[in-house]
Amino acid sequence: MKQAEHLVLRARLPVLRIKRNKALISHLLFQASEKFQVKIYNNSLNSNHIHLLVKAPTQKHLHDFLRVLTGQIAQRITGAVRGKKNRFSFWLKPVWRRIVHWGRDFLGLHKYIFQNQLETLGLIAYHPRKR
């Protein structure tokens, strides 16, 4: 892949920023990125969603990275057992993705993710985005 991608993983419940989950997700993110050679330029862990700005060597690497990351986060947080039917889906929607072009688009997304980080920490007021 020549371009970076913006990924958003949205959970059904606001459990991602609980202290133990936050550390777990950071660890799983690092592990999966190392395993699948995915470069993480920036990320923001919010209460019910995660923003990632990434670049992978191939689509297969990115697909495998997302499959492992989303699966492990859901299993570890819910305590689900592989192969056993869960009562509900941990993730609200499939991963949202878009290609990010280098230059202004890339820098604008960096700024947006940084703004999300500041809002999550309570350092600036949250401003709903126009959709």
DSSP file (Angstrom, degrees, kcal/mol; ACC not computed):
  #  RESIDUE AA STRUCTURE BP1 BP2  ACC     N-H-->O    O-->H-N    N-H-->O    O-->H-N    TCO  KAPPA ALPHA  PHI   PSI    X-CA   Y-CA   Z-CA
    1    1 A M              0   0    0      0, 0.0    57,-0.0     0, 0.0     3,-0.0   0.000 360.0 360.0 360.0 134.2    0.0    0.0    0.0
    2    2 A K        +     0   0    0      2,-0.1     2,-0.3    53,-0.0    56,-0.0   0.687 360.0  63.8 -94.0 -21.0    1.3    3.4   -0.9
    3    3 A Q  S    S-     0   0    0     53,-0.1    53,-0.4    98,-0.1    98,-0.1  -0.705  78.4-122.2-106.6 154.6   -1.2    5.4    1.1
    4    4 A A  E     -A  100   0A   0     96,-1.0    96,-2.9    -2,-0.3     2,-0.4  -0.446  28.3-141.5 -81.1 165.3   -2.0    5.6    4.8
    5    5 A E  E     -AB  99  54A   0     49,-3.1    49,-2.5    94,-0.2     2,-0.6  -0.981   7.1-138.5-132.7 146.5   -5.5    4.8    6.0
    6    6 A H  E     -AB  98  53A   0     92,-2.8    92,-1.5    -2,-0.4     2,-0.4  -0.913  28.1-172.5 -99.7 123.0   -7.8    6.3    8.7
    7    7 A L  E     -AB  97  52A   0     45,-2.8    45,-2.5    -2,-0.6     2,-0.4  -0.934  11.3-167.3-118.8 140.4   -9.5    3.5   10.6
    8    8 A V  E     -AB  96  51A   0     88,-2.3    88,-2.4    -2,-0.4     2,-0.6  -0.986   1.5-167.5-128.7 122.9  -12.3    3.9   13.2
    9    9 A L  E     - B   0  50A   0     41,-2.1    41,-2.0    -2,-0.4     2,-0.6  -0.944  11.5-162.5-108.0 117.1  -13.3    0.9   15.4
   10   10 A R  E     - B   0  49A   0     -2,-0.6    82,-2.5    83,-0.3    83,-0.9  -0.894   2.3-153.8-110.7 120.5  -16.5    1.6   17.2
   11   11 A A  B     -D   91   0B   0     37,-2.9    80,-0.3    -2,-0.6    79,-0.1  -0.527  20.6-127.6 -87.2 155.7  -17.5   -0.4   20.3
   12   12 A R  S    S+     0   0    0     78,-3.0    79,-0.1    -2,-0.2    -1,-0.1   0.859  94.0  36.6 -69.0 -36.7  -21.1   -1.0   21.4
   13   13 A L  S    S-     0   0    0     77,-0.4     2,-2.1    34,-0.1     3,-0.3  -0.851  89.4-110.2-119.7 153.8  -20.4    0.2   24.9
   14   14 A P  S    S+     0   0    0      0, 0.0    34,-0.2     0, 0.0    33,-0.1  -0.442  77.6 116.4 -81.0  69.7  -18.2    2.9   26.3
   15   15 A V    >   +     0   0    0     -2,-2.1     3,-0.8    32,-0.1    33,-0.2   0.387  40.9  92.0-115.6   1.4  -15.6    0.6   27.9
   16   16 A L  T 3  S+     0   0    0     31,-2.2     9,-0.2    -3,-0.3    31,-0.2   0.779  85.4  49.9 -74.0 -26.0  -12.4    1.3   26.0
   17   17 A R  T 3  S+     0   0    0     30,-0.4    -1,-0.2     4,-0.1    30,-0.1   0.388  74.1 123.9 -97.3   4.5  -11.0    4.0   28.4
   18   18 A I  S <> S-     0   0    0     -3,-0.8     4,-2.9    29,-0.2     3,-0.5  -0.450  76.7-112.1 -60.0 138.9  -11.4    2.0   31.6
   19   19 A K  H  > S+     0   0    0      1,-0.3     4,-1.8     2,-0.2     5,-0.2   0.847 113.8  41.7 -48.3 -50.9   -8.0    1.9   33.1
   20   20 A R  H  > S+     0   0    0      1,-0.2     4,-1.9     2,-0.2    -1,-0.3   0.869 116.8  49.5 -68.9 -34.1   -7.2   -1.8   32.7
   21   21 A N  H  > S+     0   0    0     -3,-0.5     4,-3.0     2,-0.2     5,-0.2   0.876 106.8  55.9 -69.7 -37.2   -8.8   -1.9   29.2
   22   22 A K  H  X S+     0   0    0     -4,-2.9     4,-2.2     2,-0.2    -2,-0.2   0.931 110.7  43.6 -60.7 -46.9   -6.8    1.2   28.1
   23   23 A A  H  X S+     0   0    0     -4,-1.8     4,-2.1    -5,-0.2    -1,-0.2   0.902 114.6  50.8 -65.3 -41.2   -3.5   -0.6   29.0
   24   24 A L  H  X S+     0   0    0     -4,-1.9     4,-2.8     2,-0.2    -2,-0.2   0.930 110.9  47.5 -61.9 -47.1   -4.7   -3.8   27.4
   25   25 A I  H  X S+     0   0    0     -4,-3.0     4,-2.7     1,-0.2    -1,-0.2   0.903 110.6  51.6 -64.3 -41.9   -5.7   -2.1   24.2
   26   26 A S  H  X S+     0   0    0     -4,-2.2     4,-2.1    -5,-0.2    -1,-0.2   0.914 112.4  47.1 -59.9 -42.3   -2.4   -0.2   23.9
   27   27 A H  H  X S+     0   0    0     -4,-2.1     4,-2.6     2,-0.2    -2,-0.2   0.932 113.4  46.8 -64.6 -47.0   -0.5   -3.5   24.4
   28   28 A L  H  X S+     0   0    0     -4,-2.8     4,-2.7     1,-0.2     5,-0.2   0.870 110.8  53.5 -64.3 -36.9   -2.6   -5.4   21.8
   29   29 A L  H  X S+     0   0    0     -4,-2.7     4,-2.1    -5,-0.2    -1,-0.2   0.926 111.3  45.1 -62.3 -46.4   -2.2   -2.5   19.4
   30   30 A F  H  X S+     0   0    0     -4,-2.1     4,-2.2    -5,-0.2    -2,-0.2   0.927 114.2  49.2 -63.7 -46.0    1.6   -2.6   19.7
   31   31 A Q  H  X S+     0   0    0     -4,-2.6     4,-2.5     1,-0.2    -2,-0.2   0.937 113.5  44.9 -60.0 -49.2    1.7   -6.4   19.4
   32   32 A A  H  X S+     0   0    0     -4,-2.7     4,-2.3     1,-0.2     6,-0.3   0.880 111.8  52.3 -65.9 -38.4   -0.5   -6.6   16.3
   33   33 A S  H  <>S+     0   0    0     -4,-2.1     5,-1.9    -5,-0.2     4,-0.4   0.896 112.4  45.8 -66.2 -38.3    1.4   -3.7   14.6
   34   34 A E  H ><5S+     0   0    0     -4,-2.2     3,-0.8     3,-0.2    -2,-0.2   0.935 113.5  49.4 -65.8 -46.6    4.7   -5.4   15.2
   35   35 A K  H 3<5S+     0   0    0     -4,-2.5    -2,-0.2     1,-0.2    -1,-0.2   0.874 121.3  32.8 -62.7 -40.1    3.4   -8.8   14.0
   36   36 A F  T 3<5S-     0   0    0     -4,-2.3    -1,-0.2    -5,-0.2    -2,-0.2   0.229 106.7-118.0-106.8  13.5    1.8   -7.5   10.8
   37   37 A Q  T < 5 +     0   0    0     -3,-0.8     2,-0.6    -4,-0.4    -3,-0.2   0.853  56.1 159.5  56.1  40.7    4.4   -4.7   10.1
   38   38 A V      < -     0   0    0     -5,-1.9     2,-0.5    -6,-0.3    18,-0.2  -0.846  34.9-141.0 -97.1 124.2    1.7   -2.0   10.3
   39   39 A K  E     -C   55   0A   0     16,-3.0    16,-2.0    -2,-0.6     2,-0.7  -0.744  10.6-155.4 -85.6 123.5    3.1    1.5   10.9
   40   40 A I  E     +C   54   0A   0     -2,-0.5    14,-0.2    14,-0.2     3,-0.1  -0.889  15.5 177.7-101.8 110.8    0.9    3.4   13.3
   41   41 A Y  E     -     0   0A   0     12,-2.8     2,-0.3    -2,-0.7    -1,-0.2   0.852  68.9 -13.4 -78.8 -36.5    1.4    7.1   12.8
   42   42 A N  E     -C   53   0A   0     11,-1.3    11,-2.7     2,-0.0     2,-0.3  -0.983  60.9-174.6-161.7 154.1   -1.2    8.2   15.3
   43   43 A N  E     -C   52   0A   0     -2,-0.3     2,-0.4     9,-0.2     9,-0.2  -0.991   9.7-159.6-153.2 154.8   -4.0    6.8   17.4
   44   44 A S  E     -C   51   0A   0      7,-2.2     7,-2.5    -2,-0.3     2,-0.8  -0.972   8.1-155.8-139.0 121.6   -6.7    8.0   19.8
   45   45 A L  E     +C   50   0A   0     -2,-0.4     5,-0.2     5,-0.2     2,-0.2  -0.865  23.6 175.9-100.3 107.7   -8.4    5.8   22.3
   46   46 A N        -     0   0    0      3,-2.7   -30,-0.1    -2,-0.8    71,-0.0  -0.468  46.4 -89.7-105.3 177.8  -11.8    7.2   23.2
   47   47 A S  S    S+     0   0    0      1,-0.2   -31,-2.2   -31,-0.2   -30,-0.4   0.881 119.9   7.2 -60.3 -40.6  -14.6    5.8   25.4
   48   48 A N  S    S+     0   0    0    -34,-0.2   -37,-2.9   -33,-0.2     2,-0.3   0.326 127.6  40.3-127.3   8.8  -16.4    3.9   22.7
   49   49 A H  E     -B   10   0A   0    -39,-0.3    -3,-2.7     2,-0.0     2,-0.4  -0.994  58.4-142.3-154.0 160.7  -14.1    4.2   19.6
   50   50 A I  E     -BC   9  45A   0    -41,-2.0   -41,-2.1    -2,-0.3     2,-0.4  -0.989  10.8-154.5-125.8 129.3  -10.5    4.1   18.5
   51   51 A H  E     -BC   8  44A   0     -7,-2.5    -7,-2.2    -2,-0.4     2,-0.4  -0.885  16.6-176.7-100.0 134.7   -9.0    6.3   15.7
   52   52 A L  E     -BC   7  43A   0    -45,-2.5   -45,-2.8    -2,-0.4     2,-0.6  -0.998  20.0-164.0-131.9 137.2   -6.0    4.9   13.9
   53   53 A L  E     +BC   6  42A   0    -11,-2.7   -12,-2.8    -2,-0.4   -11,-1.3  -0.957  37.8 158.5-115.5 107.8   -3.8    6.5   11.3
   54   54 A V  E     -BC   5  40A   0    -49,-2.5   -49,-3.1    -2,-0.6     2,-0.3  -0.806  36.2-156.9-132.7 164.6   -1.9    3.5    9.8
   55   55 A K  E     - C   0  39A   0    -16,-2.0   -16,-3.0    -2,-0.3   -51,-0.1  -0.966  15.0-170.2-143.2 129.3    0.1    2.3    6.8
   56   56 A A        -     0   0    0    -53,-0.4   -18,-0.2    -2,-0.3   -19,-0.1  -0.849  31.3-123.8-117.3 154.0    0.6   -1.4    6.0
   57   57 A P  S    S+     0   0    0      0, 0.0     2,-0.3     0, 0.0    -1,-0.1   0.865  93.5   3.6 -64.6 -35.0    2.9   -3.0    3.4
   58   58 A T  S  > S-     0   0    0      1,-0.1     4,-1.9   -56,-0.0     5,-0.1  -0.932  74.3-108.6-143.3 166.3   -0.1   -4.8    1.8
   59   59 A Q  H  > S+     0   0    0     -2,-0.3     4,-3.0     1,-0.2     5,-0.2   0.868 119.3  56.9 -63.1 -36.2   -3.9   -5.1    2.1
   60   60 A K  H  > S+     0   0    0      2,-0.2     4,-2.8     1,-0.2     5,-0.2   0.915 105.0  50.4 -62.5 -42.9   -3.4   -8.6    3.5
   61   61 A H  H  > S+     0   0    0      2,-0.2     4,-2.5     1,-0.2    -1,-0.2   0.928 113.5  45.8 -59.3 -44.6   -1.2   -7.3    6.3
   62   62 A L  H  X S+     0   0    0     -4,-1.9     4,-2.6     2,-0.2     5,-0.2   0.923 112.7  50.0 -65.2 -44.1   -3.8   -4.6    7.1
   63   63 A H  H  X S+     0   0    0     -4,-3.0     4,-2.5     1,-0.2    -2,-0.2   0.932 113.6  45.2 -59.5 -47.0   -6.7   -7.2    6.9
   64   64 A D  H  X S+     0   0    0     -4,-2.8     4,-2.6     2,-0.2     5,-0.3   0.895 111.3  53.7 -65.1 -40.2   -4.8   -9.6    9.3
   65   65 A F  H  X S+     0   0    0     -4,-2.5     4,-2.7    -5,-0.2     5,-0.2   0.938 112.8  43.2 -57.3 -49.3   -3.9   -6.7   11.6
   66   66 A L  H  X S+     0   0    0     -4,-2.6     4,-2.5     2,-0.2     5,-0.4   0.891 112.9  52.2 -67.0 -40.2   -7.5   -5.7   11.9
   67   67 A R  H  X S+     0   0    0     -4,-2.5     4,-1.7    -5,-0.2    -2,-0.2   0.938 116.3  39.1 -61.0 -48.3   -8.8   -9.2   12.3
   68   68 A V  H  X S+     0   0    0     -4,-2.6     4,-2.8     2,-0.2     5,-0.3   0.933 117.6  48.7 -69.4 -46.3   -6.4  -10.0   15.1
   69   69 A L  H  X S+     0   0    0     -4,-2.7     4,-2.4    -5,-0.3     5,-0.2   0.948 115.2  42.1 -61.3 -51.3   -6.7   -6.7   16.9
   70   70 A T  H  X S+     0   0    0     -4,-2.5     4,-2.1    -5,-0.2    -1,-0.2   0.895 116.6  49.5 -65.6 -38.8  -10.5   -6.5   16.9
   71   71 A G  H  X S+     0   0    0     -4,-1.7     4,-2.6    -5,-0.4    -2,-0.2   0.929 113.2  44.9 -64.9 -45.9  -10.9  -10.1   17.8
   72   72 A Q  H  X S+     0   0    0     -4,-2.8     4,-2.7     2,-0.2     5,-0.3   0.892 112.4  51.1 -68.9 -39.0   -8.4   -9.9   20.7
   73   73 A I  H  X S+     0   0    0     -4,-2.4     4,-2.4    -5,-0.3     5,-0.3   0.958 113.8  45.0 -60.6 -49.1   -9.8   -6.7   22.1
   74   74 A A  H  X S+     0   0    0     -4,-2.1     4,-2.2    -5,-0.2     6,-0.5   0.921 115.8  46.6 -61.8 -44.9  -13.3   -8.1   22.1
   75   75 A Q  H  X>S+     0   0    0     -4,-2.6     4,-1.7    -5,-0.2     5,-0.6   0.935 115.2  44.9 -63.6 -46.6  -12.3  -11.5   23.6
   76   76 A R  H  <5S+     0   0    0     -4,-2.7    -2,-0.2    -5,-0.2    -1,-0.2   0.886 117.1  43.3 -68.7 -39.5  -10.1   -9.9   26.3
   77   77 A I  H  <5S+     0   0    0     -4,-2.4    -1,-0.2    -5,-0.3    -2,-0.2   0.907 123.4  35.1 -75.1 -41.0  -12.6   -7.2   27.4
   78   78 A T  H  <5S-     0   0    0     -4,-2.2    -2,-0.2    -5,-0.3    -1,-0.2   0.660 100.6-127.4 -87.6 -15.2  -15.8   -9.4   27.3
   79   79 A G  T  <5 +     0   0    0     -4,-1.7    -3,-0.2    -5,-0.3    -4,-0.1   0.696  49.1 168.8  75.1  18.4  -14.1  -12.6   28.5
   80   80 A A      < -     0   0    0     -5,-0.6     2,-0.5    -6,-0.5    -1,-0.2  -0.257  31.4-131.3 -65.2 151.1  -15.5  -14.4   25.5
   81   81 A V    >   -     0   0    0      3,-0.1     3,-2.0    -3,-0.1    -1,-0.1  -0.903  27.7-107.6-106.6 132.0  -14.3  -17.9   24.7
   82   82 A R  T 3  S+     0   0    0     -2,-0.5     3,-0.1     1,-0.3    -1,-0.0  -0.312 103.6  17.2 -59.6 133.5  -13.3  -18.6   21.1
   83   83 A G  T 3  S+     0   0    0      1,-0.3     2,-0.5    -2,-0.0    -1,-0.3   0.290 100.7 108.2  88.5 -10.3  -15.8  -20.8   19.3
   84   84 A K  S <  S-     0   0    0     -3,-2.0    -1,-0.3     1,-0.0    -3,-0.1  -0.866  77.6-110.6-103.1 133.2  -18.6  -20.2   21.8
   85   85 A K        -     0   0    0     -2,-0.5     2,-0.3    -3,-0.1    -4,-0.1  -0.391  30.3-145.4 -65.5 131.1  -21.5  -18.0   20.8
   86   86 A N        -     0   0    0     -2,-0.1     3,-0.1     1,-0.1    -1,-0.1  -0.665  15.1-126.4 -94.5 153.3  -21.6  -14.6   22.5
   87   87 A R  S    S+     0   0    0     -2,-0.3     2,-0.3     1,-0.1    -1,-0.1   0.817  88.6  11.7 -69.8 -30.6  -24.9  -12.9   23.5
   88   88 A F  S    S-     0   0    0     -3,-0.0     2,-0.4     0, 0.0    -1,-0.1  -0.960  81.6-100.8-145.4 161.4  -24.0   -9.6   21.7
   89   89 A S        -     0   0    0     -2,-0.3   -77,-0.1     1,-0.2    -2,-0.0  -0.706  21.9-152.0 -83.6 130.6  -21.5   -8.2   19.3
   90   90 A F  S    S+     0   0    0     -2,-0.4   -78,-3.0   -79,-0.1   -77,-0.4   0.915  81.9  64.2 -67.9 -43.0  -18.8   -6.2   21.0
   91   91 A W  B    S-D   11   0B   0    -80,-0.3   -80,-0.3     1,-0.1    -2,-0.1  -0.681  71.2-153.6 -87.4 134.4  -18.2   -4.0   17.9
   92   92 A L  S    S+     0   0    0    -82,-2.5   -81,-0.2    -2,-0.4    -1,-0.1   0.893  75.6   3.5 -72.5 -41.4  -21.1   -1.8   16.9
   93   93 A K  S    S-     0   0    0    -83,-0.9   -83,-0.3     1,-0.1    -1,-0.1  -0.886  88.3 -84.4-138.2 164.5  -20.2   -1.5   13.2
   94   94 A P        -     0   0    0      0, 0.0   -84,-0.2     0, 0.0     2,-0.1  -0.288  70.0 -72.7 -63.1 162.8  -17.5   -2.9   10.9
   95   95 A V        -     0   0    0    -86,-0.1     2,-0.4     1,-0.1   -86,-0.2  -0.379  48.5-136.2 -60.8 129.5  -14.3   -1.0   10.8
   96   96 A W  E     +A    8   0A   0    -88,-2.4   -88,-2.3    -3,-0.1     2,-0.3  -0.754  31.2 179.5 -87.5 133.9  -14.7    2.3    9.0
   97   97 A R  E     +A    7   0A   0     -2,-0.4     2,-0.3   -90,-0.2   -90,-0.2  -0.975  16.6 171.8-137.9 149.5  -11.8    3.1    6.7
   98   98 A R  E     -A    6   0A   0    -92,-1.5   -92,-2.8    -2,-0.3     2,-0.2  -0.975  35.7-110.3-151.8 148.3  -10.7    5.7    4.2
   99   99 A I  E     -A    5   0A   0     -2,-0.3     2,-0.5   -94,-0.2   -94,-0.2  -0.560  29.1-148.8 -75.7 138.7   -7.5    6.3    2.3
  100  100 A V  E     -A    4   0A   0    -96,-2.9   -96,-1.0    -2,-0.2     2,-0.2  -0.949   8.7-141.4-112.6 123.0   -5.5    9.3    3.5
  101  101 A H      > -     0   0    0     -2,-0.5     5,-1.2   -98,-0.1   -98,-0.1  -0.558  27.3-104.0 -82.3 147.3   -3.5   11.2    0.9
  102  102 A W  T   5S+     0   0    0     -2,-0.2     2,-0.5     3,-0.2     3,-0.4  -0.290  87.7  24.7 -66.8 154.6   -0.1   12.5    1.8
  103  103 A G  T  >5S+     0   0    0      1,-0.2     4,-2.6     2,-0.1     5,-0.3  -0.800 126.2   8.0  98.0-130.6    0.3   16.2    2.6
  104  104 A R  H  >5S+     0   0    0     -2,-0.5     4,-2.7     1,-0.2    -1,-0.2   0.885 131.0  50.5 -58.7 -44.2   -2.6   18.4    3.7
  105  105 A D  H  >5S+     0   0    0     -3,-0.4     4,-2.1     2,-0.2    -1,-0.2   0.926 112.8  46.8 -60.8 -46.3   -5.0   15.4    4.2
  106  106 A F  H  ><S+     0   0    0     -5,-1.2     4,-2.1     2,-0.2    -2,-0.2   0.921 115.2  45.3 -62.6 -46.6   -2.5   13.5    6.3
  107  107 A L  H  X S+     0   0    0     -4,-2.6     4,-2.2     1,-0.2    -2,-0.2   0.878 111.1  53.6 -67.1 -37.9   -1.6   16.5    8.4
  108  108 A G  H  X S+     0   0    0     -4,-2.7     4,-2.1    -5,-0.3    -1,-0.2   0.889 109.8  47.6 -63.0 -39.6   -5.3   17.4    8.9
  109  109 A L  H  X S+     0   0    0     -4,-2.1     4,-2.8     2,-0.2     5,-0.2   0.891 108.4  54.5 -69.7 -38.8   -6.1   13.9   10.1
  110  110 A H  H  X S+     0   0    0     -4,-2.1     4,-2.3     1,-0.2    -2,-0.2   0.932 110.5  47.3 -55.5 -45.7   -3.1   14.1   12.5
  111  111 A K  H  X S+     0   0    0     -4,-2.2     4,-2.4     2,-0.2    -2,-0.2   0.898 111.2  50.9 -63.7 -41.8   -4.6   17.3   13.9
  112  112 A Y  H  X S+     0   0    0     -4,-2.1     4,-2.0     2,-0.2    -2,-0.2   0.915 111.6  46.6 -63.1 -44.5   -8.1   15.7   14.2
  113  113 A I  H  X S+     0   0    0     -4,-2.8     4,-2.1     2,-0.2    -2,-0.2   0.896 111.6  51.6 -66.5 -39.4   -6.7   12.7   16.1
  114  114 A F  H  X S+     0   0    0     -4,-2.3     4,-2.3    -5,-0.2    -2,-0.2   0.906 108.0  52.3 -62.4 -41.1   -4.7   14.9   18.4
  115  115 A Q  H  X S+     0   0    0     -4,-2.4     4,-2.4     1,-0.2    -2,-0.2   0.900 107.9  52.1 -60.8 -41.3   -7.9   17.0   19.0
  116  116 A N  H  X S+     0   0    0     -4,-2.0     4,-2.4     2,-0.2    -1,-0.2   0.898 108.0  51.8 -60.4 -41.3   -9.6   13.7   20.0
  117  117 A Q  H  X S+     0   0    0     -4,-2.1     4,-1.8     2,-0.2    -2,-0.2   0.922 110.8  47.2 -61.9 -44.8   -6.8   12.9   22.4
  118  118 A L  H  X>S+     0   0    0     -4,-2.3     5,-2.3     1,-0.2     6,-0.9   0.896 112.3  49.6 -65.2 -40.6   -7.1   16.3   24.1
  119  119 A E  H ><5S+     0   0    0     -4,-2.4     3,-0.9     1,-0.2    -1,-0.2   0.906 109.5  52.0 -64.1 -41.6  -10.9   16.0   24.3
  120  120 A T  H 3<5S+     0   0    0     -4,-2.4    -1,-0.2     1,-0.3    -2,-0.2   0.871 110.1  48.3 -62.8 -37.7  -10.6   12.5   25.8
  121  121 A L  H 3<5S-     0   0    0     -4,-1.8    -1,-0.3    -5,-0.2    -2,-0.2   0.559 114.4-119.2 -79.5  -8.0   -8.2   13.8   28.5
  122  122 A G  T <<5S+     0   0    0     -3,-0.9    -3,-0.2    -4,-0.6    -2,-0.1   0.659  78.8 124.4  79.9  16.2  -10.5   16.7   29.2
  123  123 A L  S   <S+     0   0    0     -5,-2.3     2,-0.3    -6,-0.2    -4,-0.2   0.741  77.3  23.5 -82.1 -23.6   -8.0   19.3   28.2
  124  124 A I  S    S-     0   0    0     -6,-0.9    -2,-0.2    -9,-0.1    -1,-0.1  -0.952  95.4 -93.9-135.3 159.1  -10.3   20.9   25.7
  125  125 A A        -     0   0    0     -2,-0.3     2,-0.3     1,-0.1    -6,-0.1  -0.409  41.7-110.6 -71.8 146.1  -14.1   21.0   25.4
  126  126 A Y        -     0   0    0     -7,-0.1    -1,-0.1    -2,-0.1   -10,-0.0  -0.611  30.8-166.2 -76.2 132.7  -15.7   18.4   23.2
  127  127 A H        -     0   0    0     -2,-0.3    -8,-0.0     0, 0.0    -1,-0.0  -0.971  22.9-123.3-121.8 115.3  -17.3   19.8   20.0
  128  128 A P        -     0   0    0      0, 0.0     2,-0.2     0, 0.0     0, 0.0  -0.279  30.6-123.4 -56.7 139.7  -19.7   17.6   18.1
  129  129 A R        -     0   0    0      1,-0.1     2,-0.4     2,-0.0     0, 0.0  -0.537  17.5-113.9 -85.2 150.2  -18.5   17.1   14.5
  130  130 A K              0   0    0     -2,-0.2    -1,-0.1     1,-0.1     0, 0.0  -0.684 360.0 360.0 -79.0 134.8  -20.7   17.9   11.5
  131  131 A R              0   0    0     -2,-0.4    -1,-0.1     0, 0.0    -2,-0.0   0.407 360.0 360.0-110.1 360.0  -21.6   14.8    9.6
